[in-house]
Amino acid sequence: MSLSNKTKFIVAALITLWSNFLCADFELGMNYYNAGDFENAYREFYDAARYGDHDAQNNIGVMYYRGEYQPKNIIMSYAWMALGAQNEPASDAALHNKILAKMTPAEQQIAKEEFQKLLAEYGDAAIEEKLTPALAGTSLDVKSQRAIKRVPPSYPDAMLRQGASGFVDMVFTIDKHGFTRDHTPTYSVSTAFTKAATTALRQFQFEPMKVNGKPVDVNGMRMRFTFEVKGTSYSKSKLDKTIVDMRAKAESGSDKDKLGYAYFLELLPSFASDYKTDDNPNKWYVEAANQGNGVASYFLGRNILYGNMCTQNSAQSMGWLLKAAKSGVVDAQYMLAIESFSGARFEKNEDKAFYWLTRSATTSPAAKLRYAWILATHPDTKRRDGKLANQYLSQIAKNHLDRQTYLRTHAAVAAENGDFKQAVKWQKQALRDARALDLPDEYLQQQLASYSAQKPWREEI
């Protein structure tokens, strides 16, 4: 059955819809669509649609209408478009209702039944229920990762003379070799404390996490470094009051209040290891995320992926990370990229990985460095691009906190561009830095040997 020849207003409405479709912020699927790859476009739209993305649901309806990848099916077109419009005011002018109006009564009945089936499976209420994690008590913090070496930060002399105290919240990655990278302060009371915390964290070593026997990165680790002059530490009673006050504010306040309380609860083990609370941060992340807070969606997706105080569930994690990534949370985009590269927890998909890495690299220095590294070292010649790698590398500040990654990436990019003299120079700096941190250097020595032999470095992701 075809409606396109029956009425001009349906065609005009479809053109209007298609304009919105082309402008829709749906990412990788649109890249495939514009390239004429309707199969992969449909699959990307479907991936998002099953996590409640209304734009993607609507896009699937358009593809059914046009007969792209799926056979042309006006009934399914209506059902998917109606699903995408489930929260919009009822209107006869809506395209899905215009399509419905042109069907026979029997066809309308079937179309409405198909919509109800989709609503039961992919409607907002169904998605919310599917994505709600099963809460548990195991916390994933730096203490739960088996540490090979941990170094306390040195109290900055100037701050000690002033009697100043404070803390630094750091986010970082434990890479597949057990080293820390992507060091990012999210809060600090002074640059002196930030420098001391980063210097200590760069010396940490962990036993690499393995999934199915394969070492993998652990992204989004968080730790609070506390600097206290003797006698100024928080008492238990003060911490009790802080938690009571923050909880009360979270219960009656905004999504940001809920996010702040959840984040505080999750950091507790790193600065008050003996303090016990039954409150689960993921409960508050869920509440904040359901109110549209993208950062809460990211933290929740990350926790579900690693089984941090909840049951591990890759499908649930993907849903929350996609919500966060679409709302512009760069850390979520970066995590989607890295997990899609590794294939350890999500399905391995390098097209998706490169897409999200490119997106996150527009603003994130950590993503820029990782992208430059991959562009320089990827085994596939179609994926490598030394010139583009150099462009991203040139955007990184010379005082970048993750010094090891900065130096090693410079070496790899120089080698990919044929400048082995510079590659050796940068790699030797990386070796000196590692030795100053008392880190193992076998991996770095292998890279240096490659550059010294005038061979660029190649590494499987």
C-alpha positions in Angstrom: 0.0 0.0 0.0 1.3 3.5 -0.9 0.0 6.8 0.3 2.4 9.0 -1.6 0.2 9.1 -4.7 -3.0 9.7 -2.8 -2.6 13.1 -1.3 -0.3 16.0 -1.8 -0.4 17.0 1.9 1.2 13.7 2.9 4.1 14.3 0.6 4.5 17.9 1.9 4.4 16.7 5.4 7.0 14.1 4.8 9.3 16.6 3.3 8.9 18.7 6.4 9.6 15.7 8.6 12.6 14.7 6.5 14.1 18.2 7.0 13.8 17.6 10.7 15.2 14.1 10.3 18.3 15.4 8.6 18.8 18.0 11.3 18.2 15.5 14.1 21.1 15.1 16.5 21.4 11.5 15.8 24.9 11.0 15.1 26.4 7.9 13.7 23.2 6.7 12.1 22.9 9.9 10.1 26.5 9.4 8.9 25.7 6.0 7.6 22.4 7.3 6.1 24.1 10.1 4.2 26.6 7.6 2.9 23.7 5.5 1.6 24.4 2.7 4.0 20.8 2.1 5.1 21.5 -1.2 6.8 24.0 0.3 9.3 21.9 3.4 9.6 18.9 1.4 10.6 20.9 -0.6 13.1 22.3 2.5 14.8 18.8 4.1 14.9 17.4 0.9 16.3 20.1 0.8 19.0 19.1 4.2 20.2 15.4 3.6 19.7 15.4 0.7 22.0 16.9 2.9 24.7 14.1 5.4 24.4 15.6 7.9 21.9 12.5 9.6 20.3 14.4 11.0 17.4 15.7 7.5 16.5 12.2 6.0 16.9 10.8 8.6 14.5 13.7 8.0 12.1 12.9 4.3 11.9 9.3 5.3 11.0 10.6 7.4 8.1 12.7 4.6 6.9 9.7 2.2 6.9 7.8 4.9 5.0 10.4 5.2 2.4 11.3 1.5 2.2 14.9 2.0 3.1 16.6 -1.2 4.3 13.3 -2.5 5.7 10.5 -3.2 3.1 8.1 -0.3 2.8 5.5 -0.7 5.4 3.0 2.1 6.2 1.6 0.4 9.3 5.0 0.1 10.9 5.9 3.6 9.8 2.9 4.9 11.7 3.7 2.7 14.8 7.3 3.9 15.0 6.4 7.6 14.3 3.7 7.4 17.0 6.2 6.0 19.4 8.6 8.8 18.7 5.7 11.3 19.4 4.5 9.6 22.5 5.0 12.7 24.7 3.7 15.2 22.2 0.2 16.7 22.4 -2.3 14.7 20.3 -2.9 16.5 17.0 -4.5 15.5 13.8 -1.8 17.5 12.0 0.9 15.2 13.3 2.3 13.2 10.4 1.7 9.8 12.0 -1.9 10.7 12.5 -2.2 12.0 8.9 -0.8 8.6 7.7 -3.3 6.8 10.0 -6.2 8.8 8.6 -5.5 7.5 5.1 -5.7 3.8 6.1 -8.8 1.7 6.1 -10.4 1.0 9.5 -9.0 -2.5 9.5 -5.5 -1.2 8.8 -5.9 1.5 11.5 -6.7 -1.2 14.0 -3.6 -3.2 13.1 -1.4 0.0 13.1 -2.7 0.9 16.6 -2.0 -2.6 17.9 1.6 -2.4 16.5 2.1 0.9 18.2 0.9 -0.5 21.6 3.4 -3.4 21.2 6.2 -0.9 20.6 5.0 1.2 23.5 5.1 -1.7 25.8 8.6 -2.6 24.7 10.2 0.8 24.0 8.0 3.4 25.6 9.4 5.7 28.2 7.9 3.8 31.2 9.2 0.5 29.8 12.7 1.9 29.2 12.9 3.5 32.6 12.1 0.1 34.2 14.6 -1.8 32.0 17.4 0.7 32.8 16.9 0.8 36.5 19.9 -1.1 38.0 19.8 -3.7 40.7 21.5 -2.1 43.7 24.3 -3.9 45.5 26.9 -3.1 48.1 30.3 -3.6 46.4 32.1 -0.3 45.8 34.6 0.1 42.9 37.2 2.6 44.1 40.9 2.7 44.0 41.1 0.5 47.1 39.1 -2.2 45.4 41.6 -2.3 42.6 44.6 -4.4 43.6 47.3 -1.8 44.0 50.9 -2.7 43.2 52.1 0.7 44.3 50.4 3.7 45.9 52.2 6.9 46.9 50.8 9.5 49.3 51.0 13.1 48.1 53.6 15.4 49.5 52.1 18.4 51.4 53.2 21.5 49.4 55.6 23.6 51.6 53.9 26.9 50.8 50.5 25.6 51.8 52.0 23.9 55.0 53.6 27.2 56.1 50.2 28.9 55.6 48.4 26.2 57.6 46.1 25.7 54.6 44.1 22.6 54.1 41.8 21.3 51.4 41.3 18.5 48.9 41.6 17.6 45.3 39.1 15.4 43.4 40.7 13.5 40.6 39.2 11.5 37.8 41.6 9.1 35.9 41.9 5.9 34.0 43.7 2.7 35.0 45.0 1.5 31.6 45.5 -2.0 30.4 49.1 -2.0 31.7 48.0 -1.0 35.2 49.3 2.6 35.0 47.2 5.7 35.6 46.4 8.1 32.8 43.9 10.8 31.8 44.5 12.6 35.1 41.8 15.3 35.4 41.1 17.4 38.5 37.3 18.0 38.9 37.7 20.1 42.0 40.7 21.7 43.8 41.2 24.5 46.2 44.6 25.4 44.9 47.0 24.6 42.0 49.6 23.6 44.5 47.4 20.8 45.9 46.5 19.8 42.3 50.1 19.4 41.3 50.9 17.4 44.5 47.9 15.1 43.9 48.8 14.6 40.2 52.4 13.8 41.0 51.3 11.2 43.5 48.7 9.7 41.3 51.1 9.3 38.3 53.2 7.0 40.5 50.3 4.6 41.2 50.4 1.1 39.7 47.6 -1.4 39.7 47.1 -4.9 38.6 45.3 -4.6 35.3 41.6 -5.5 35.2 40.9 -8.4 32.9 37.7 -9.3 31.1 37.7 -12.8 29.6 41.4 -12.9 30.3 42.1 -9.7 28.3 43.6 -6.6 30.1 41.3 -3.7 29.7 41.1 0.0 30.7 39.0 1.1 33.6 37.8 4.6 32.9 36.3 7.2 35.2 38.1 6.2 38.4 37.7 8.8 41.1 39.7 9.6 44.2 39.9 12.5 46.7 43.3 13.5 47.9 42.9 15.3 51.2 45.5 17.7 52.6 45.0 18.4 56.3 47.1 20.1 58.9 47.2 18.0 62.0 44.1 18.5 64.1 41.9 19.9 61.2 40.4 16.6 59.9 36.7 16.1 59.9 35.2 14.4 62.9 32.6 11.6 62.5 29.9 13.9 64.0 30.7 16.6 61.4 30.6 14.0 58.6 27.3 12.7 60.0 25.8 16.1 59.9 27.1 16.8 56.4 25.5 13.6 55.1 22.2 14.3 56.8 22.1 17.8 55.4 23.0 16.8 51.9 20.5 13.9 51.9 17.7 16.2 53.0 18.6 18.7 50.3 18.7 15.8 47.7 15.3 14.6 48.7 13.6 17.9 48.3 15.9 19.6 45.8 16.8 19.6 42.2 18.6 17.0 40.0 21.9 18.8 40.7 21.3 18.3 44.5 20.8 14.6 43.9 23.9 14.4 41.7 26.0 16.2 44.3 24.9 13.9 47.1 25.5 10.8 45.0 28.9 12.0 44.0 29.8 12.7 47.6 28.7 9.3 48.7 30.8 7.7 46.0 33.9 9.6 47.1 33.6 8.7 50.7 35.8 5.6 50.7 38.7 7.5 49.3 38.9 10.0 52.2 36.9 8.3 55.1 37.5 4.6 54.6 36.1 3.6 58.0 32.9 5.6 57.6 29.9 3.4 56.9 26.6 4.3 55.2 23.8 2.2 53.8 22.9 4.9 51.3 23.7 3.8 47.7 24.9 6.6 45.3 23.3 4.8 42.3 19.8 5.4 43.8 20.4 9.1 43.6 22.1 9.0 40.2 18.9 7.2 38.9 16.7 10.0 40.3 18.9 12.7 38.9 19.2 11.0 35.5 15.5 10.5 35.3 15.1 14.3 35.7 17.3 14.8 32.7 20.7 15.2 34.3 23.3 14.1 31.7 26.2 13.9 34.1 24.2 11.6 36.4 23.4 9.4 33.4 27.2 9.1 32.7 28.1 8.2 36.3 25.3 5.7 36.4 26.3 4.2 33.1 29.8 3.9 34.2 28.9 2.3 37.5 26.6 -0.2 35.9 29.3 -1.1 33.4 31.7 -2.0 36.2 29.2 -3.3 38.7 30.0 -0.5 41.2 27.4 -0.9 44.0 25.0 -2.5 41.5 24.7 -5.5 39.3 26.9 -5.3 36.2 24.8 -5.0 33.1 26.4 -3.9 29.8 23.0 -3.3 28.1 21.8 -1.0 30.8 25.1 0.7 30.9 25.0 1.4 27.1 21.5 3.0 27.5 22.6 5.5 30.2 25.9 6.3 28.4 24.1 7.0 25.2 21.7 9.3 27.0 24.7 11.1 28.5 26.6 11.2 25.3 23.7 12.6 23.3 23.2 15.4 25.9 26.9 16.4 25.3 28.7 14.8 28.3 32.2 14.4 26.9 33.3 11.7 29.4 30.4 9.5 28.3 31.4 10.0 24.6 35.0 9.1 25.5 33.9 6.0 27.5 31.7 4.8 24.6 34.6 5.2 22.3 37.1 3.3 24.4 34.7 0.4 25.2 33.7 0.1 21.5 37.4 -0.2 20.6 38.2 -2.9 23.1 35.1 -5.1 22.6 35.5 -6.3 26.2 32.2 -5.1 27.6 30.4 -3.7 24.6 30.3 -5.2 21.1 33.5 -4.3 19.3 32.7 -1.6 16.7 35.5 0.6 15.4 33.2 2.8 13.3 31.3 3.6 16.4 34.5 4.0 18.5 36.0 6.4 16.0 32.8 8.4 15.8 32.5 8.9 19.6 36.3 9.5 20.0 36.1 12.2 17.3 33.1 13.8 19.1 34.9 13.7 22.5 38.1 15.0 21.0 36.5 18.3 20.1 36.9 19.4 23.7 38.6 16.8 25.8 42.5 16.9 26.0 42.5 13.2 27.1 40.4 12.2 24.0 42.6 14.3 21.7 45.7 12.5 23.0 44.0 9.1 22.7 42.9 9.9 19.2 46.3 11.1 18.1 47.8 7.9 19.5 45.4 5.7 17.7 45.8 7.6 14.4 49.5 7.1 14.7 49.7 3.4 15.8 46.6 1.7 14.4 47.6 -1.5 12.5 45.2 -0.7 9.6 46.6 1.7 7.1 43.1 2.9 6.4 42.7 4.1 10.0 46.1 5.7 10.3 46.6 9.4 9.6 49.9 10.9 10.8 49.0 14.5 9.7 45.7 14.4 11.5 47.3 12.9 14.6 49.7 15.8 14.6 46.9 18.3 14.3 45.2 16.9 17.4 48.5 16.7 19.3 49.3 20.3 18.6 46.2 21.3 20.6 47.5 19.8 23.8 49.1 22.2 26.3 52.8 21.6 27.0 52.1 21.3 30.8 49.5 18.6 30.3 49.0 16.7 33.5 49.2 13.2 32.0 52.9 13.6 31.1 53.6 10.0 30.2 50.8 9.8 27.6 51.8 13.2 26.3 55.5 12.2 25.7 54.7 8.7 24.3 52.1 10.1 21.9 54.5 12.7 20.6 57.0 9.9 19.9 54.5 7.7 18.2 53.2 10.6 16.0 56.7 11.7 15.0 57.6 8.1 14.0 54.4 7.8 12.0 55.3 10.9 10.1 58.8 9.6 9.4 60.7 11.8 11.9 62.5 9.0 13.9 65.1 11.4 15.4 62.3 13.3 17.1 60.5 10.0 18.0 63.6 8.8 19.8 64.0 12.2 21.6 60.4 12.1 22.8 60.6 8.5 23.9 63.7 9.0 25.9 61.9 11.8 27.7 59.1 9.4 28.5 61.7 6.9 29.8 63.3 9.5 32.1 59.9 10.5 33.4 58.9 6.9 34.1 62.2 6.3 35.9 61.7 9.4 38.0 58.3 8.0 39.0 59.8 4.6 39.6 57.5 2.9 37.0 58.4 -0.2 35.0 59.8 0.8 31.6 59.8 -2.4 29.6 56.9 -1.3 27.5 58.6 2.1 26.8 61.9 0.3 26.0 60.1 -1.7 23.3 58.8 1.5 21.7 62.2 3.1 21.8 63.8 0.1 20.2 61.2 0.3 17.4 61.9 4.0 16.8 65.7 3.5 16.9 65.3 0.9 14.2 63.3 3.4 12.1 60.1 1.6 12.6 56.8 3.2 13.7 55.0 1.7 16.6 51.9 -0.5 15.9 49.5 -1.5 18.6 46.2 -3.4 18.6 43.5 -1.5 20.4 
